[in-house]
Amino acid sequence: MASSSSASEINNSSTSPEPGPLMRLLLNAKDQSPSQPTPLEKKEPEKDLNWYLPLYKASLQGDWESAREFFNRDPDAVTAKITHSLETVLHIAVGTVMAINFVKELLELIQPEILPSLRDQAGQTPLHYAAIFGNVEAAKLLVNRSPAMTNAPSNTGFLPIHLAAGYANKDAVSYLLTVTRDDIQPNPFRDESGAELLNLMIIAEFYDLALYMIQLYPGLATAKSPAGNSALSIIARKDLSVSGGSSVKIWETFLYSRMPAYFWNLYEHPKRKYPDNPDIGCQSCARICCCIRKLNFCGLSVVPSYGQKFIEGCQKLQAAFWKIIVNLGMSE
């Protein structure tokens, strides 16, 4: 049996010769099952911005009924970029200031965790827009919905409170001061970011808020912004304009007049007295006060009702600055 089986194997091998290289390649290709083509992912074509034009108009007009009908047809439009600046409908509604009810209804359709990620081309959230346009009501709605938005920076590193000060919206600054956190990063109340915020407040002439900042964060009195400007340097460059084309440097008017006597005693004789103000140790004060009296006498009102508040704010701010500087000097 063994010999017969081996003989049959020999016969089979002789009748079916081993295939050559080309034949093996063909046989292997035939044996392999053809691979199924990978189906292409079906992607929705990007909508032309003209598609969102009715929604854009509805958000400008505060027309919630028309907006809701649009969202029923296109649910993704709630968070879609509908302008060339990559603004969402929430950005537009907040910027109109008047469409508060529109903003309320729209926020009900957006998950709170998504709000900080809604950004325009400049990386600004809807809360940045509320700060820019002074829309305090919208800011409150946004912060109540997503508190994390207060510390969300734009592409330039500005927080909403920076833009509120930069656009001189005092009510927005006052509100954001109460809700912006100082225990997480980015922190707008320290280092360069804090100095930038303080400088913007001084430029906007929000001296009461600037003083409040200094009292809470004394280190800002001498901190410098990314551009190298300190609060004192900003004040020194500001002009107090008066009618008739005259102007008096703020530092000339207020800086020396608000310096405590113990500061000037470092340079003046401690027994020297000045009748205009016995608490001041600098002759410059008497000269400046006399100059202001002459301007008032000539009919050039240096301190109108608004200017009086302005001066009082400057005086308090200067006193706080110099007190901090003196304490820093004595501690060294």
SERO-4910 file (N, C-alpha, C, O; in steps of 0.05 Angstrom, whole numbers):
BEGIN
 pado doro    nc1    nc2    nc3   cac1   cac2   cac3    cc1    cc2    cc3    oc1    oc2    oc3
  Met    A     17    -24      0      0      0      0     17     25      0     11     45    -14
  Ala    A     38     24     16     56     47     18     69     53     -9     72     76    -17
  Ser    A     77     31    -23     90     36    -49     71     47    -69     79     63    -86
  Ser    A     46     37    -69     26     46    -88     20     75    -84     17     90   -103
  Ser    A     17     83    -58     10    112    -52     33    130    -60     28    152    -70
  Ser    A     58    122    -56     80    138    -64     82    140    -94     90    161   -105
  Ala    A     75    118   -107     75    119   -136     55    138   -147     59    152   -167
  Ser    A     30    139   -133      9    158   -142     18    187   -138     12    204   -155
  Glu    A     32    192   -115     42    219   -110     61    228   -131     62    251   -140
  Ile    A     79    208   -140     98    215   -161     84    221   -187     92    240   -201
  Asn    A     63    204   -192     49    209   -217     35    236   -217     35    251   -237
  Asn    A     23    243   -193      9    269   -191     29    293   -194     23    313   -207
  Ser    A     52    289   -182     72    310   -184     82    314   -212     90    336   -220
  Ser    A     83    291   -226     93    293   -254     72    306   -272     79    319   -292
  Thr    A     46    301   -266     25    312   -283     19    341   -277     10    355   -295
  Ser    A     25    351   -252     19    379   -245     45    392   -236     51    393   -212
  Pro    A     60    403   -255     86    415   -248     82    440   -231     61    453   -231
  Glu    A    103    447   -215    101    471   -197     99    496   -214    115    499   -233
  Pro    A     80    514   -208     77    538   -224    100    557   -221    114    558   -201
  Gly    A    105    572   -243    127    592   -242    119    617   -227     97    619   -217
  Pro    A    137    636   -225    132    660   -209    108    676   -219     93    686   -202
  Leu    A    105    679   -245     82    694   -255     56    680   -249     36    693   -242
  Met    A     56    654   -252     32    639   -246     24    640   -217      1    643   -210
  Arg    A     45    638   -200     39    640   -171     27    667   -164      8    668   -148
  Leu    A     36    688   -176     25    715   -171     -4    717   -179    -20    729   -166
  Leu    A    -10    704   -203    -38    704   -212    -56    688   -194    -79    696   -188
  Leu    A    -46    664   -186    -61    647   -168    -67    661   -141    -89    659   -131
  Asn    A    -46    674   -131    -50    687   -105    -71    710   -107    -87    714    -89
  Ala    A    -70    724   -129    -89    746   -133   -117    735   -136   -136    748   -127
  Lys    A   -120    711   -148   -146    699   -152   -157    689   -126   -181    691   -120
  Asp    A   -139    678   -109   -149    667    -83   -158    688    -64   -176    684    -48
  Gln    A   -145    712    -65   -152    733    -46   -180    744    -53   -186    749    -76
  Ser    A   -196    747    -32   -223    759    -36   -220    788    -42   -205    802    -29
  Pro    A   -235    798    -61   -232    827    -68   -241    844    -44   -262    840    -32
  Ser    A   -224    864    -38   -230    882    -15   -253    900    -22   -254    911    -44
  Gln    A   -270    904     -3   -293    921     -7   -284    950     -6   -268    958     11
  Pro    A   -292    966    -25   -284    995    -25   -295   1009      0   -318   1006      8
  Thr    A   -277   1025     12   -285   1040     36   -305   1062     28   -299   1079     11
  Pro    A   -329   1061     40   -349   1082     32   -339   1109     41   -329   1113     63
  Leu    A   -343   1129     24   -336   1156     31   -355   1168     51   -380   1163     49
  Glu    A   -345   1183     70   -362   1196     90   -379   1217     76   -369   1234     61
  Lys    A   -404   1216     82   -422   1236     70   -422   1261     88   -430   1260    111
  Lys    A   -413   1282     77   -412   1307     92   -432   1326     81   -437   1329     56
  Glu    A   -445   1340    100   -463   1360     91   -448   1383     78   -428   1392     89
  Pro    A   -457   1391     55   -443   1414     43   -446   1439     60   -467   1444     71
  Glu    A   -424   1455     62   -426   1479     78   -446   1498     66   -446   1503     42
  Lys    A   -462   1509     84   -483   1527     74   -471   1554     68   -453   1563     82
  Asp    A   -481   1566     47   -473   1593     40   -483   1612     61   -505   1607     72
  Leu    A   -469   1633     66   -477   1652     86   -504   1665     79   -518   1674     97
  Asn    A   -511   1665     54   -537   1676     46   -560   1659     58   -582   1669     62
  Trp    A   -554   1634     63   -574   1617     76   -582   1628    103   -606   1626    110
  Tyr    A   -563   1640    117   -569   1649    144   -579   1678    145   -584   1689    166
  Leu    A   -583   1690    122   -591   1718    121   -617   1723    136   -619   1743    151
  Pro    A   -638   1707    132   -662   1711    148   -658   1710    178   -670   1725    193
  Leu    A   -640   1691    186   -635   1689    215   -619   1713    225   -624   1723    247
  Tyr    A   -601   1723    209   -586   1747    216   -604   1771    220   -602   1786    239
  Lys    A   -623   1774    201   -642   1796    203   -660   1793    228   -666   1813    242
  Ala    A   -668   1769    233   -685   1764    257   -671   1771    282   -683   1782    301
  Ser    A   -645   1764    284   -630   1770    308   -626   1800    312   -626   1810    334
  Leu    A   -622   1814    290   -619   1844    292   -645   1857    301   -644   1877    316
  Gln    A   -667   1846    292   -693   1858    299   -705   1847    324   -726   1856    333
  Gly    A   -692   1827    336   -704   1814    360   -729   1798    354   -746   1795    372
  Asp    A   -731   1788    330   -755   1774    321   -751   1744    328   -741   1729    311
  Trp    A   -760   1736    351   -756   1709    360   -773   1689    345   -764   1666    340
  Glu    A   -797   1696    337   -815   1678    323   -802   1669    296   -802   1646    290
  Ser    A   -791   1688    282   -778   1682    256   -753   1665    261   -748   1646    246
  Ala    A   -738   1671    282   -714   1655    288   -722   1627    296   -708   1608    288
  Arg    A   -743   1624    312   -751   1597    320   -759   1580    296   -753   1556    294
  Glu    A   -773   1592    277   -781   1578    253   -756   1569    237   -755   1547    226
  Phe    A   -736   1586    237   -711   1579    223   -697   1556    237   -688   1538    223
  Phe    A   -697   1556    263   -684   1535    278   -699   1508    275   -687   1487    275
  Asn    A   -725   1510    271   -740   1485    266   -732   1472    239   -731   1448    237
  Arg    A   -725   1489    220   -716   1479    194   -687   1471    195   -678   1452    181
  Asp    A   -671   1485    211   -642   1480    212   -632   1482    241   -623   1503    250
  Pro    A   -635   1460    256   -627   1461    285   -598   1468    289   -591   1480    310
  Asp    A   -580   1462    270   -552   1468    274   -546   1498    273   -524   1507    280
  Ala    A   -565   1513    263   -561   1542    260   -559   1556    288   -550   1579    289
  Val    A   -567   1542    309   -566   1555    335   -538   1563    343   -533   1584    355
  Thr    A   -518   1546    335   -490   1552    342   -473   1555    317   -448   1555    319
  Ala    A   -485   1558    293   -469   1560    269   -457   1588    266   -467   1607    277
  Lys    A   -435   1589    250   -423   1615    243   -438   1627    220   -439   1615    198
  Ile    A   -450   1650    225   -469   1660    204   -459   1686    191   -473   1697    175
  Thr    A   -435   1695    198   -423   1719    185   -395   1713    176   -383   1692    184
  His    A   -384   1731    161   -356   1728    152   -336   1730    175   -314   1720    174
  Ser    A   -345   1743    197   -328   1746    221   -332   1722    240   -322   1723    262
  Leu    A   -345   1701    230   -350   1677    246   -367   1681    270   -364   1667    290
  Glu    A   -385   1701    269   -403   1706    292   -426   1687    291   -435   1678    269
  Thr    A   -436   1679    314   -460   1663    317   -484   1682    320   -480   1706    324
  Val    A   -507   1671    319   -531   1687    323   -532   1699    351   -543   1720    355
  Leu    A   -519   1685    371   -518   1696    398   -501   1721    399   -508   1740    413
  His    A   -478   1721    385   -462   1745    383   -478   1769    373   -477   1791    384
  Ile    A   -493   1764    351   -508   1785    338   -529   1796    357   -532   1820    361
  Ala    A   -544   1778    370   -566   1786    388   -555   1801    412   -568   1821    420
  Val    A   -533   1793    423   -522   1807    446   -512   1835    437   -515   1854    452
  Gly    A   -501   1837    413   -491   1862    404   -512   1883    398   -507   1907    397
  Thr    A   -537   1874    393   -559   1893    387   -568   1908    412   -581   1929    410
  Val    A   -562   1897    436   -568   1909    462   -598   1907    468   -606   1902    491
  Met    A   -615   1912    448   -644   1914    453   -658   1886    454   -680   1884    465
  Ala    A   -646   1866    443   -659   1840    440   -655   1822    464   -645   1799    461
  Ile    A   -662   1831    488   -657   1815    512   -675   1790    513   -665   1769    520
  Asn    A   -700   1793    506   -718   1769    506   -708   1749    485   -709   1725    490
  Phe    A   -698   1759    463   -686   1741    442   -663   1725    454   -661   1701    450
  Val    A   -646   1739    469   -623   1726    481   -632   1705    502   -621   1683    503
  Lys    A   -652   1711    518   -662   1692    537   -672   1667    524   -665   1645    532
  Glu    A   -688   1670    503   -699   1646    489   -677   1630    476   -677   1606    477
  Leu    A   -657   1644    465   -636   1631    451   -618   1615    470   -610   1592    463
  Leu    A   -613   1626    493   -597   1612    513   -609   1585    522   -595   1567    530
  Glu    A   -636   1583    521   -649   1558    528   -643   1536    509   -646   1512    515
  Leu    A   -634   1543    485   -628   1523    464   -599   1515    463   -591   1497    448
  Ile    A   -582   1528    480   -553   1523    479   -544   1511    505   -551   1521    527
  Gln    A   -529   1489    504   -519   1477    528   -498   1496    542   -482   1508    528
  Pro    A   -499   1499    568   -481   1518    582   -452   1513    576   -436   1532    574
  Glu    A   -444   1487    575   -416   1481    571   -406   1489    543   -382   1491    538
  Ile    A   -424   1494    524   -417   1501    497   -411   1531    495   -396   1540    477
  Leu    A   -423   1547    512   -422   1576    510   -393   1587    508   -388   1604    491
  Pro    A   -374   1578    525   -347   1590    523   -333   1583    496   -314   1597    489
  Ser    A   -343   1563    482   -330   1556    456   -342   1570    433   -332   1568    410
  Leu    A   -363   1586    437   -374   1602    415   -358   1627    412   -360   1646    427
  Arg    A   -341   1627    391   -322   1649    388   -322   1659    359   -326   1644    340
  Asp    A   -317   1685    356   -316   1697    329   -287   1695    319   -271   1680    330
  Gln    A   -281   1709    298   -255   1707    285   -233   1717    304   -210   1708    302
  Ala    A   -240   1735    322   -220   1746    341   -219   1730    367   -206   1738    386
  Gly    A   -233   1708    368   -234   1692    392   -251   1703    414   -247   1696    438
  Gln    A   -270   1721    407   -287   1734    427   -313   1718    431   -326   1710    412
  Thr    A   -320   1715    456   -345   1701    463   -368   1721    463   -363   1745    461
  Pro    A   -393   1712    465   -415   1731    468   -412   1749    492   -422   1772    491
  Leu    A   -399   1740    513   -395   1758    536   -376   1781    529   -379   1803    539
  His    A   -356   1776    512   -339   1798    502   -356   1819    488   -352   1843    491
  Tyr    A   -376   1809    472   -393   1828    458   -410   1844    478   -414   1868    474
  Ala    A   -420   1830    498   -436   1845    519   -419   1867    532   -429   1888    538
  Ala    A   -393   1861    536   -375   1881    548   -370   1904    528   -369   1927    536
  Ile    A   -366   1897    503   -360   1918    483   -383   1937    479   -379   1961    478
  Phe    A   -408   1926    478   -431   1942    473   -445   1952    499   -466   1965    497
  Gly    A   -433   1945    522   -445   1954    547   -472   1941    553   -489   1953    567
  Asn    A   -477   1917    543   -502   1903    547   -501   1888    574   -495   1864    574
  Val    A   -506   1902    596   -503   1889    622   -524   1868    627   -518   1847    639
  Glu    A   -549   1872    617   -569   1852    621   -562   1826    607   -565   1804    619
  Ala    A   -552   1828    583   -543   1803    569   -519   1791    583   -517   1766    585
  Ala    A   -501   1807    594   -478   1797    608   -487   1781    633   -476   1760    639
  Lys    A   -507   1790    647   -517   1776    670   -529   1749    662   -525   1729    675
  Leu    A   -544   1749    640   -556   1724    630   -534   1704    622   -536   1680    629
  Leu    A   -513   1713    609   -492   1696    600   -476   1685    624   -470   1661    625
  Val    A   -470   1702    643   -454   1693    666   -470   1673    684   -459   1654    694
  Asn    A   -496   1679    687   -513   1660    702   -514   1633    689   -516   1612    702
  Arg    A   -513   1633    662   -515   1608    647   -488   1594    647   -486   1569    648
  Ser    A   -466   1609    645   -439   1597    643   -419   1616    656   -407   1633    643
  Pro    A   -414   1613    682   -396   1631    697   -367   1630    686   -352   1649    690
  Ala    A   -360   1608    673   -332   1606    663   -326   1626    641   -302   1631    635
  Met    A   -346   1639    629   -341   1658    608   -327   1683    617   -314   1696    601
  Thr    A   -329   1689    643   -316   1714    653   -286   1713    650   -273   1734    646
  Asn    A   -274   1690    651   -245   1687    649   -236   1674    624   -214   1662    622
  Ala    A   -252   1675    603   -245   1664    577   -232   1686    560   -245   1706    553
  Pro    A   -206   1683    554   -192   1704    539   -197   1703    509   -204   1682    498
  Ser    A   -195   1726    496   -196   1727    467   -169   1719    455   -151   1712    470
  Asn    A   -166   1721    429   -140   1714    416   -118   1733    425    -95   1725    425
  Thr    A   -125   1757    433   -105   1777    442   -101   1775    472    -85   1791    483
  Gly    A   -114   1757    486   -111   1754    515   -129   1771    532   -127   1771    556
  Phe    A   -147   1786    519   -165   1804    534   -189   1788    544   -201   1772    530
  Leu    A   -195   1793    570   -220   1782    581   -242   1802    576   -237   1825    569
  Pro    A   -267   1793    580   -290   1812    577   -286   1838    593   -294   1859    583
  Ile    A   -276   1836    617   -273   1860    633   -253   1880    621   -257   1904    624
  His    A   -233   1870    608   -214   1888    594   -228   1904    572   -224   1928    569
  Leu    A   -245   1890    556   -259   1903    534   -280   1923    545   -284   1944    533
  Ala    A   -293   1916    567   -312   1935    578   -298   1961    586   -309   1982    582
  Ala    A   -275   1959    598   -259   1983    605   -249   1997    580   -249   2021    578
  Gly    A   -239   1981    561   -228   1993    536   -249   2008    520   -242   2028    507
  Tyr    A   -274   1999    521   -296   2013    507   -311   2032    526   -332   2042    519
  Ala    A   -300   2037    549   -311   2057    568   -340   2052    575   -356   2070    576
  Asn    A   -347   2026    581   -373   2019    590   -372   2014    620   -367   1992    629
  Lys    A   -377   2035    635   -373   2034    664   -391   2014    678   -382   1999    695
  Asp    A   -417   2013    670   -435   1994    683   -426   1966    678   -428   1949    696
  Ala    A   -416   1960    654   -407   1933    648   -382   1927    665   -379   1905    675
  Val    A   -364   1946    667   -340   1942    684   -348   1937    713   -338   1918    725
  Ser    A   -366   1953    723   -375   1950    751   -386   1922    756   -380   1910    776
  Tyr    A   -402   1913    737   -414   1886    741   -393   1864    739   -392   1846    755
  Leu    A   -376   1866    718   -356   1845    714   -336   1844    737   -324   1823    742
  Leu    A   -331   1866    750   -313   1866    773   -324   1848    795   -308   1837    811
  Thr    A   -350   1845    796   -362   1828    818   -363   1799    811   -367   1782    829
  Val    A   -360   1792    786   -363   1764    778   -338   1751    766   -337   1727    764
  Thr    A   -319   1767    758   -294   1756    746   -277   1745    768   -273   1758    789
  Arg    A   -267   1721    765   -253   1707    786   -223   1715    786   -211   1721    766
  Asp    A   -212   1716    811   -184   1722    814   -167   1699    825   -144   1702    832
  Asp    A   -180   1675    825   -166   1652    835   -160   1631    814   -152   1609    820
  Ile    A   -165   1638    789   -159   1620    767   -144   1636    745   -144   1661    746
  Gln    A   -132   1622    727   -118   1635    704   -136   1634    679   -150   1614    675
  Pro    A   -136   1654    663   -121   1679    667   -134   1697    688   -159   1699    690
  Asn    A   -117   1710    704   -126   1728    726   -123   1757    717   -100   1765    714
  Pro    A   -144   1772    714   -142   1800    705   -135   1820    727   -136   1844    722
  Phe    A   -129   1810    750   -124   1828    773    -96   1827    783    -90   1835    806
  Arg    A    -78   1817    767    -50   1816    776    -31   1816    752    -39   1811    729
  Asp    A     -6   1823    758     15   1824    738      7   1842    714     -6   1862    717
  Glu    A     16   1834    690     12   1851    667    -17   1854    660    -26   1876    652
  Ser    A    -32   1833    663    -61   1834    656    -75   1853    675    -92   1868    666
  Gly    A    -69   1853    700    -81   1871    719    -73   1900    714    -89   1918    716
  Ala    A    -47   1904    707    -38   1931    701    -52   1942    676    -59   1965    675
  Glu    A    -56   1924    656    -71   1933    632    -99   1941    638   -109   1961    628
  Leu    A   -113   1925    656   -140   1932    663   -141   1959    679   -158   1975    673
  Leu    A   -123   1962    697   -122   1987    713   -117   2011    694   -129   2032    697
  Asn    A    -98   2008    676    -92   2030    657   -117   2037    640   -122   2061    635
  Leu    A   -131   2017    631   -155   2022    615   -176   2037    631   -190   2054    620
  Met    A   -178   2030    656   -197   2045    674   -190   2074    677   -207   2092    676
  Ile    A   -164   2079    679   -155   2107    683   -158   2122    657   -166   2145    657
  Ile    A   -153   2109    634   -156   2122    608   -186   2129    604   -192   2151    593
  Ala    A   -204   2112    613   -232   2117    611   -242   2136    633   -266   2143    633
  Glu    A   -225   2144    651   -231   2162    673   -250   2150    693   -267   2164    705
  Phe    A   -248   2123    697   -264   2110    718   -247   2110    743   -238   2088    752
  Tyr    A   -242   2133    755   -223   2135    777   -233   2121    802   -217   2111    818
  Asp    A   -259   2121    807   -270   2108    830   -265   2077    828   -259   2064    848
  Leu    A   -269   2066    804   -265   2037    801   -235   2031    802   -227   2010    812
  Ala    A   -218   2049    791   -189   2045    793   -180   2045    822   -163   2029    830
  Leu    A   -191   2064    838   -184   2064    866   -193   2039    880   -179   2028    897
  Tyr    A   -217   2029    873   -226   2004    884   -207   1981    877   -201   1964    894
  Met    A   -198   1981    853   -178   1960    844   -153   1962    861   -142   1942    870
  Ile    A   -143   1987    865   -118   1990    880   -121   1981    909   -103   1969    920
  Gln    A   -144   1986    920   -149   1978    948   -150   1948    951   -140   1937    971
  Leu    A   -161   1934    931   -163   1905    932   -136   1892    924   -129   1872    936
  Tyr    A   -122   1904    905    -97   1892    895    -75   1914    895    -70   1925    873
  Pro    A    -63   1920    917    -44   1942    919    -20   1939    900     -8   1959    892
  Gly    A    -13   1915    893     10   1911    876      6   1923    848     26   1928    834
  Leu    A    -18   1929    840    -23   1940    814    -14   1969    812    -11   1980    790
  Ala    A    -10   1982    835     -2   2010    834     25   2014    820     29   2034    807
  Thr    A     42   1995    821     69   1997    809     73   1976    787     94   1975    775
  Ala    A     53   1960    781     55   1940    760     55   1953    732     43   1975    729
  Lys    A     67   1940    713     68   1951    686     53   1933    666     53   1908    669
  Ser    A     41   1945    647     26   1931    626     46   1918    607     70   1923    609
  Pro    A     36   1901    588     55   1890    568     69   1911    552     91   1905    542
  Ala    A     58   1935    549     71   1956    535     90   1972    552    103   1991    543
  Gly    A     93   1964    578    111   1978    596    100   2002    610    115   2018    621
  Asn    A     73   2006    609     61   2029    622     50   2022    649     37   2002    653
  Ser    A     56   2039    669     45   2037    695     21   2056    698     18   2074    681
  Ala    A      6   2053    719    -17   2070    724     -8   2099    727    -21   2117    717
  Leu    A     14   2103    741     24   2131    746     33   2144    720     29   2168    716
  Ser    A     45   2128    702     53   2140    677     29   2147    659     30   2167    645
  Ile    A      8   2132    661    -17   2138    646    -29   2164    657    -37   2181    642
  Ile    A    -30   2167    683    -41   2191    695    -24   2215    688    -35   2237    682
  Ala    A      2   2212    688     20   2235    683     16   2246    654     21   2269    649
  Arg    A      7   2228    636      5   2237    608    -23   2248    602    -27   2259    580
  Lys    A    -42   2244    620    -69   2254    614    -71   2284    619    -58   2295    636
  Asp    A    -87   2297    602    -91   2325    604   -119   2331    616   -138   2317    610
  Leu    A   -120   2352    632   -145   2362    642   -152   2386    625   -142   2408    629
  Ser    A   -170   2382    605   -176   2403    586   -195   2423    600   -213   2415    615
  Val    A   -191   2448    593   -208   2469    603   -217   2486    580   -205   2486    559
  Ser    A   -239   2501    584   -249   2517    562   -229   2539    555   -214   2547    572
  Gly    A   -230   2547    530   -211   2568    521   -186   2556    509   -168   2571    503
  Gly    A   -185   2529    506   -162   2517    494   -139   2512    513   -118   2501    504
  Ser    A   -141   2519    538   -120   2514    557   -122   2485    568   -143   2473    568
  Ser    A   -100   2475    577   -100   2449    589    -79   2448    611    -58   2461    609
  Val    A    -85   2433    632    -67   2430    655    -62   2401    658    -80   2385    659
  Lys    A    -37   2393    660    -30   2365    665    -42   2356    691    -41   2370    711
  Ile    A    -54   2332    691    -66   2322    715    -45   2319    737    -50   2325    760
  Trp    A    -21   2310    729     -1   2306    750      7   2333    762     13   2334    786
  Glu    A      7   2354    747     14   2380    757     -8   2390    777     -2   2404    797
  Thr    A    -33   2383    771    -55   2393    787    -59   2377    813    -65   2388    834
  Phe    A    -56   2350    810    -64   2333    832    -42   2317    846    -44   2311    870
  Leu    A    -22   2311    831     -2   2292    841     11   2303    866     11   2290    887
  Tyr    A     22   2328    864     36   2339    887     16   2348    909     22   2346    932
  Ser    A     -8   2356    900    -27   2366    920    -38   2343    937    -49   2348    959
  Arg    A    -35   2318    928    -45   2296    944    -22   2280    957    -28   2259    969
  Met    A      3   2289    956     24   2274    968     24   2279    998     22   2302   1007
  Pro    A     24   2258   1014     24   2261   1043     49   2276   1052     70   2275   1039
  Ala    A     47   2290   1075     69   2306   1085     93   2289   1091    116   2297   1087
  Tyr    A     88   2264   1102    111   2248   1109    127   2238   1085    150   2231   1088
  Phe    A    114   2238   1061    130   2232   1037    148   2254   1030    172   2250   1024
  Trp    A    138   2279   1030    154   2302   1023    175   2309   1044    195   2322   1038
  Asn    A    171   2300   1068    191   2304   1089    217   2291   1083    237   2297   1095
  Leu    A    217   2272   1065    241   2259   1056    259   2279   1041    283   2275   1040
  Tyr    A    247   2300   1030    261   2319   1014    260   2348   1024    278   2364   1018
  Glu    A    239   2354   1040    235   2381   1050    241   2382   1080    240   2361   1094
  His    A    246   2406   1090    250   2409   1118    223   2404   1132    203   2415   1124
  Pro    A    223   2387   1153    197   2380   1166    183   2403   1179    159   2401   1183
  Lys    A    197   2425   1186    184   2447   1200    172   2468   1180    159   2487   1189
  Arg    A    177   2464   1154    167   2484   1135    137   2482   1132    126   2460   1130
  Lys    A    123   2505   1133     94   2505   1132     85   2520   1107     99   2539   1098
  Tyr    A     62   2512   1096     51   2526   1074     22   2533   1080      5   2515   1085
  Pro    A     16   2559   1080    -11   2567   1090    -34   2557   1073    -56   2553   1084
  Asp    A    -30   2552   1047    -52   2542   1031    -62   2515   1040    -85   2509   1039
  Asn    A    -43   2498   1049    -50   2471   1058    -29   2462   1077     -8   2453   1068
  Pro    A    -34   2464   1103    -13   2457   1123     -6   2428   1123     15   2420   1134
  Asp    A    -22   2411   1110    -16   2382   1109      2   2375   1086     11   2352   1084
  Ile    A      8   2394   1069     25   2388   1045     52   2400   1049     55   2421   1061
  Gly    A     72   2386   1040    100   2395   1043    113   2402   1017    136   2395   1013
  Cys    A     98   2415    999    110   2421    973    100   2448    963     76   2453    963
  Gln    A    118   2466    955    111   2493    945     96   2491    919     81   2510    912
  Ser    A    100   2470    904     87   2468    878     56   2469    881     42   2478    863
  Cys    A     47   2458    903     18   2458    908      6   2486    908    -14   2491    895
  Ala    A     19   2504    923      9   2531    925      9   2545    898     -9   2559    892
  Arg    A     30   2540    882     32   2552    856     10   2542    838     -2   2558    823
  Ile    A      4   2516    839    -16   2505    821    -44   2514    830    -60   2521    813
  Cys    A    -49   2514    856    -75   2524    866    -79   2552    858   -102   2560    850
  Cys    A    -59   2569    859    -61   2597    851    -67   2599    821    -83   2616    813
  Cys    A    -55   2582    805    -60   2581    776    -89   2574    771   -101   2586    753
  Ile    A    -99   2555    785   -127   2547    781   -146   2570    789   -166   2574    776
  Arg    A   -140   2583    811   -157   2606    819   -157   2627    798   -178   2639    792
  Lys    A   -134   2633    785   -133   2653    764   -150   2645    740   -164   2662    729
  Leu    A   -149   2620    733   -165   2610    711   -195   2613    717   -210   2620    699
  Asn    A   -203   2606    741   -231   2608    749   -239   2638    749   -262   2644    741
  Phe    A   -222   2655    758   -228   2684    760   -232   2695    732   -248   2713    728
  Cys    A   -217   2685    713   -219   2695    685   -243   2682    670   -247   2687    646
  Gly    A   -259   2667    684   -282   2655    671   -277   2628    659   -295   2617    646
  Leu    A   -253   2617    663   -247   2591    652   -252   2570    674   -235   2566    692
  Ser    A   -275   2558    672   -283   2539    694   -266   2514    692   -270   2498    674
  Val    A   -249   2510    711   -232   2486    712   -246   2463    725   -240   2440    719
  Val    A   -265   2469    743   -278   2448    758   -309   2451    756   -322   2458    775
  Pro    A   -320   2445    733   -349   2443    731   -359   2419    747   -344   2405    759
  Ser    A   -386   2415    746   -398   2394    763   -385   2367    757   -379   2351    775
  Tyr    A   -382   2361    731   -370   2336    723   -340   2336    731   -329   2316    740
  Gly    A   -327   2358    726   -299   2360    732   -293   2358    762   -272   2347    769
  Gln    A   -312   2367    779   -307   2365    807   -306   2335    816   -288   2328    831
  Lys    A   -324   2319    805   -323   2290    811   -297   2278    801   -285   2261    813
  Phe    A   -289   2288    777   -265   2278    764   -241   2284    782   -223   2267    786
  Ile    A   -240   2309    793   -217   2317    810   -217   2301    836   -196   2292    845
  Glu    A   -241   2298    848   -242   2283    873   -232   2254    869   -219   2243    886
  Gly    A   -240   2242    846   -231   2215    840   -201   2214    837   -188   2196    847
  Cys    A   -190   2234    823   -161   2235    819   -146   2238    846   -126   2225    850
  Gln    A   -157   2255    863   -144   2260    888   -143   2235    905   -123   2228    917
  Lys    A   -166   2220    906   -166   2196    922   -147   2175    910   -133   2161    924
  Leu    A   -147   2174    883   -129   2155    870   -100   2161    875    -84   2143    880
  Gln    A    -93   2187    873    -65   2195    878    -57   2189    907    -34   2179    912
  Ala    A    -75   2194    926    -68   2189    954    -63   2159    958    -44   2151    972
  Ala    A    -79   2142    945    -75   2113    948    -49   2105    936    -35   2088    947
  Phe    A    -43   2115    912    -18   2108    899      6   2115    916     24   2098    920
  Trp    A      7   2140    926     30   2148    940     33   2134    967     55   2129    977
  Lys    A     11   2128    979     12   2113   1004     25   2085   1000     41   2076   1016
  Ile    A     17   2073    978     28   2047    972     58   2049    965     74   2033    974
  Ile    A     65   2069    949     93   2072    941    110   2078    965    132   2067    967
  Val    A    101   2095    984    116   2101   1008    120   2076   1025    142   2071   1035
  Asn    A     99   2060   1027    101   2036   1043    120   2016   1030    135   2002   1044
  Leu    A    120   2015   1004    139   1997    990    167   2007    994    186   1991    998
  Gly    A    171   2034    993    198   2044    997    208   2040   1025    232   2034   1029
  Met    A    191   2042   1046    199   2038   1073    205   2009   1079    220   2002   1098
  Ser    A    191   1991   1064    196   1962   1069    222   1952   1058    231   1931   1065
  Glu    A    233   1967   1039    258   1958   1027    282   1964   1044    305   1958   1036
***
